[in-house]
């Protein structure tokens, strides 16, 4: 039996055993170092090195294995954390996800084993709502509600569009908050009227394409704080809020908005001319009861809402908007605007500028009788063209408009008196030729105090309202108001008017960007993430510096402490960080 074990000692296989046998032969048996090393596959120098390591303790030939009972490799504190999370009703997957966020990385099987060893059984099957998930397997956000600032604890939350806080000083000085509190706006037990309006206004300020797209901000506590809420309201609330508004409320809201803006920023509404125009918002409901209107963007008639806008021609600020304009009443909408403007200002001393399709000649006669000055176009006809051709060349004079970017700024013009059907008094008529169009253009006005070239320059600036309507459609998504209820469209347009004013006021404080439109201001200055902090006494919005941060640092309003009343009167500070 012993003979079977001799090969194990005479021909060792493992490195440790070969080291042992070589050293034993060299030390105990007295075998020369060269022979002992060669017998076990080592060199003489290696044998001397092994002997040195054995002598100094650097070589351990027989390591001792740890004795005693073996336990799980999960640290005690981690096991206790897993058990406490299960007591809160979390599943294995939820516990695993929570531990990953906190920096621990146990596997799902480890979590299951710890719970099994602690005597926890499997949780009963739960619905998606009970697990905090929606039908699309997304996390359910908290219900939106007014913040309780007396019980609010310190927190830090990210904000996807922290630049929206740049508008707070302009909100405070514009009188919007006073307007919201003055009117009987809809509210609920969870969300006040001011908070609801600020939530809708925030979506306008960040260029949300539709109210349903607010879902991407469901968990944004920073954006909720802007409106005094824990999180922004959900799409259903945002989309149905205007259903509780009446037509009279919309009219009162518009009057209070514009009157408040004009009182606090009179320079934005004191231009000498006002541009007027219609805009068609298409509606694609299969059973829509809306009448067909001409949609210039699609070059065809579609069912939709015919909306009316008025703009200060010098400052480009919106003065008036109305969505409830039927085709049979569209010619008289200018008279409604005149009544509205007279109600706000008491007197109308501006000149109204509009194209020939806005109203008819009879309404022009009414405007002239009431002393309202206007500049518009006259419709062309065969007889009018024949009369123009009969004007001798000597009665035409060369005119040059002081508009450098205009392609055809030099042309010939003739001025005379025109008797229009329905107008009791003749109007001043200016005929333009050789101005880049095949047919002459006929400008008619009852303003006889302005020089001919100035009249034409004023009308040439009518394109500003067309640019404004394009901006409203592009950034404030005017054409996305798909609803057959005119009150809802009017309410949304008024929010666009308020947001447009805030952008206009914000841009006025940005050197070299005063005339930039809202999409450009948003892209360069507003669309920036940040961090909102609350230390128990004050709020702080931390925004990382960007290329245009030096421009923002020059705005004194953004560097001064703010005290928004809808934030419990607590101070708010904007900080730009590296």
Buried (B, 14 or more C-beta within 10 A) or exposed (E): EEEEEEEEEEEBEEEEBBBBBBBEBBEEEEBEBEEBBBBBEBEBEBBBBBBEBBEEEEBEEEEEEEEEEEEEEBEEEBBEBBBEBBEEEBBBEBBBEBBEEEEBEBEEEBBBBBBEEEEBEEBEEEEEEEBEBEEEEEEEBEEBBBBEEEEBEEEEBBBBBBBBBBBBBBBBEBBBBEBBBEBEBBBBEBBBBBBBBBBBBBBBBBBBEBBEBBBEBBBBBBBBBBBBBBBBBBBEBBBEBBEBBEEEBBBBBBBBBBBBBBEEBEEBBBBEBBBBBBBBBBBEEEEBEBEBBBBEEEEEEBBBBBBBBBBBBBBBBBBBBBBBBEEEEBBBBBBBBBEBBEEBBEEBEBBBBBBBBBBBBEBBBBBBEEEBBBBBBBEBEEEBEEEBEEBEEEEBEEBEBEEEEEEEBEBBBBBEEBEBEEBEEBBBBBBBBBBEEEEBBBBBBBBEEBEBBEBBBBBBBBEBBBEBBBBBBBBBBBBBBBBBBBBBBBBBBBBBBBBBBBBBBBBBBBEEBEEBBBBBBBBBBBBBEBBBBBEEEBBBBBBEEBEBBEBBEEBEBBBEEBEBEBBBEBEBBBEBEE
